[in-house]
Amino acid sequence: MKTEYQPTHIFSDKSIAVLPFVNMSADSENEYFSDGITEEIINALTRVRGLKVIARTSSFAFKNKQVDIRIIGNELNVNTLLEGSVRRFKNRVRITAQLVRTDNGTHLWSQNFDRELDDIFAVQDEISLLVADQVREHFGHLEIQDHLIDAPTDNLEAYQLYLKARYHHLKWNSDGISNAIRLYQECIEQAPEFAWPYFGLGYCFAMRGSWRPNEKVLQKAAQILDKGFALDSENHLGYFAKATLYFWGYWDFAKAIPLFEKAIELNPAHTESEEGLIELYTALGQFDKAQQHCQNILYVNPLSHNHYFTLGNIHYLSENFKQALDCLESALRIDPNFTHAITKKQLCLLFLNDYQQLDRYLAEQPLTERPQVCRALYQLMHEQHPALDQKWIELEQEKAPEVSLVTWELFLHVQMEHEQLAMDLLETAIKKKTGQYINFQYEPLYKPLRKHKRFQKLVKTVFGKMGIDHAPTRPLPSNSTRAVFTEEEQQNYLNTIEKVFETEKPYLNTNLSLRDLAEKIDLHPNKLSFLLNEANGTNFNEFVNSYRLAAFKQKALQPENSHLTILGLAYESGFNSKTVFNTFFKKQEGVTPRKWLTARKS
């Protein structure tokens, strides 16, 4: 991450990052609860089409870190941040939330919520809607649904178990997955009508049964997911889990693609779904499509070490080893202990033909895999195939990880020209559909095998029936409620708004919202937002502040108000922030309020 503010990028017009809500409860173990609420608000905001919502991974990169808001905005390329805290006590919960501009630190909105725990879904929905409204009022038109969160269960104990399971699941390590499986199972036992834990549990089993091939585990995953879909057929995690099962478990690429696409449509900020689609296209060798989707996910998840690794893997399989290394270094800057990137970097260094660099990396990085095997591979690739047969036993005995991304023994057999044995091993692994081998078609270290008919037959068996040639992009909004006015309707509503502002002066209310005004003129908020932004050419905040500015100028020039301060007059005119007032005034008039007033009185 950058360590100082560099205001060099262009903010997206309507964009937000939800930073991890701080756990203020007495019990530190309630961390899962505050994390869960944060994730649910992120998911809710992704339902507002046209709003860029930073994915969980990148938002959580700032957890427990004191970083300047402007730096975060620059890192994530957003113009607003939502931050807050959660405090649980007995059966009550207190949530504080505030929305801040990232360019100048202005607080756009803040509120406290004290509720019964039973109301947790309602308060999450309320916060999400209020935040979406504020973004719309300040930055432009968005169509916002009446509700963004629906209660998935009425069993609060089961919901808390689910949040605990998800908390462990997202640690993405062996212990975390084992704890998640146990908690998902407890959750299902307690609330069998609650769909979400089925999807979490099904995903865990799908991955376990893929990387350690086990047909029974895969069948179990399928059965669990079917139960989840019987309860909820519109959950992005369900489609992601099922796509994962078909892709990694069964190597059924054609069935996996529409499932990944549906998951992306349901939650564009869940970039793991699109990453799954990228990995699928990568396995097929459709690298251009895969890179296109990488740009998508890095746009909303720019601090994901996984995504940089995924892009690096595309370059590696394309034999662009320097570009691959750049991506892997980006991943390692985010997470220096990311073993996938460390191991893939070893392979890139093999091809870059710099033994000193490779040897130094193997010696200095304690998390490298099979360093002696790696050195032997370098010798085989670049030093006239020295005789290594006598070292074979020693190399085989070098400590290997329980589950590795890399097929070290097979690499050695290929480079030692044990090609028939290598083909035997490869055929066996592919028959089992072992996850580490899914990219075998383009693995550079298998290149000597490509001339073999047995290899070509494997490629045809696995990929020969594929007829996939489309590259779906992020889905367009469906069933849009886009407001459309005739010219007469448009003018009538604008006249009504002008009349209301002239007679009732609602802009003097510092808390006036778009929904308040919409109710006053009997128009749906989505239609009012559209009318102001598309027809009138201004967002709600600018529209209201223009009336406040006119009121200020009128008051400021009246002799009877000469005893009032400029800021006092601004507050009387409806502004609720010194920063907002000064910024808007200078934007409209080109000078500060004081200079404007001095010029008028001189």
Summary of the structure (lengths in Angstrom):
residues: 602
radius of gyration: 28.7
end to end distance: 51.2
largest distance: 100.9
contacts: 1937
relative contact order: 0.07
helix: 63%
strand: 6%
